[in-house]
Amino acid sequence: MALAPHEWTLKRNCSLSPCQFGSLLGSLAVVSLVVASVFAWSGAWWILLFAVVEVAALAVTFVAYARHAGDYERIVVGPDALVIELNDGSRLLRRQTHPALAQVRYPASGAGMGSDPLIGLALPGQALEVGRFVPRPARERLAREIKAHLLLASRAA
């Protein structure tokens, strides 16, 4: 009987999609510009300048949010391969190795005192940290699960 691959997909907890967030910020921008236009029409034109600065700040906020709303970490442990995908903004990092060659460390060896400890995955020639989107109390349990599946996969190979 072959061992089925096990997958963890860890994502950011976003309450609004980029489209919903953009609609919200767009409506705020329209309201701000309408109010500023009324003041500008009555002679206080400099308020319109501040409203334009405010809308520009909202646009920067939207770009930053939308860029990272789809961030994720995917870990797949199968009998023949451990696959790790880290998506951060527009950057995608994908590493693959045999499960017997990987080690799990929690907390990661690079975690200093007072920092938020992540799960370290030691691969041949490289160390990766995962678990950014997992609540801190659940990281240790996730590290144990990954370690157990790596052990099963390396024995099944």
JOBEL-V470415 format. One record per residue. PHI is phi as a letter, one per 30 degrees, with the letter a starting at -180 (none if undefined). PSI is psi in radians with two decimals (NA if undefined). BURIAL is I if it has 24 or more other C-alpha atoms within 12 Angstrom, else O. Layout:
PHI,PSI,BURIAL
PHI,PSI,BURIAL
This chain:
none,2.20,O
d,2.55,O
d,2.19,O
d,2.48,O
d,2.56,O
c,2.36,I
b,2.42,O
b,2.21,I
c,2.01,I
c,2.11,I
b,2.77,I
d,2.49,I
d,1.60,O
c,2.17,O
d,-0.36,O
b,2.42,O
d,2.83,O
e,-0.60,O
d,-0.79,O
d,-0.73,O
d,-0.71,O
d,-0.69,O
d,-0.74,O
d,-0.84,O
d,-0.61,I
d,-0.73,O
d,-0.66,O
d,-0.69,O
d,-0.75,I
d,-0.82,O
d,-0.79,O
d,-0.76,I
d,-0.60,I
d,-0.82,O
d,-0.76,O
d,-0.61,I
d,-0.66,O
d,-0.77,O
d,-0.70,O
d,-0.68,O
d,-0.57,O
d,0.11,O
j,-0.24,O
c,1.20,O
d,-0.48,O
d,-0.37,O
d,-0.58,O
d,-0.64,I
d,-0.78,O
d,-0.61,O
d,-0.67,I
d,-0.71,I
d,-0.72,O
d,-0.75,O
d,-0.65,I
d,-0.70,O
d,-0.68,O
d,-0.67,I
d,-0.72,O
d,-0.71,O
d,-0.77,O
d,-0.78,I
d,-0.76,O
d,-0.74,O
d,-0.86,I
d,-0.58,I
d,-0.61,O
c,0.04,O
d,-0.52,I
c,0.21,I
d,2.51,I
a,2.87,I
b,2.24,I
b,2.27,I
b,2.17,I
b,2.13,I
c,2.04,I
b,3.06,I
d,-0.45,I
c,-0.28,I
a,2.57,I
c,2.11,I
c,2.26,I
b,2.19,I
b,2.24,I
b,2.03,I
c,2.04,I
b,1.79,I
i,-2.11,O
c,0.09,O
c,2.26,O
c,2.14,O
c,2.20,O
b,2.20,O
b,2.55,I
b,2.43,I
a,3.05,I
d,2.45,I
e,-0.54,I
d,-0.33,I
c,-0.03,I
c,2.60,I
b,2.54,I
c,2.32,I
b,2.22,I
b,2.20,I
d,2.80,I
e,2.59,I
d,-0.39,O
d,-0.04,O
d,2.17,O
c,3.08,O
d,2.33,O
i,-0.16,O
d,2.96,O
d,1.82,O
d,2.36,I
c,3.07,I
c,2.18,I
c,2.33,I
c,1.95,I
c,2.02,I
c,2.84,I
e,2.00,O
i,0.03,O
a,2.58,O
b,2.32,O
c,2.67,I
c,2.31,I
b,2.95,I
j,0.20,I
d,-0.54,I
c,0.16,I
c,2.32,I
e,2.49,O
e,-0.76,O
d,-0.41,O
c,-0.12,O
d,-0.70,I
d,-0.73,I
d,-0.73,O
d,-0.72,I
d,-0.72,I
d,-0.71,O
d,-0.81,I
d,-0.78,I
e,-0.75,I
d,-0.74,O
d,-0.59,I
d,-0.71,I
d,-0.80,I
d,-0.75,I
d,-0.70,I
d,-0.53,I
d,-0.55,O
d,-0.37,O
d,NA,O
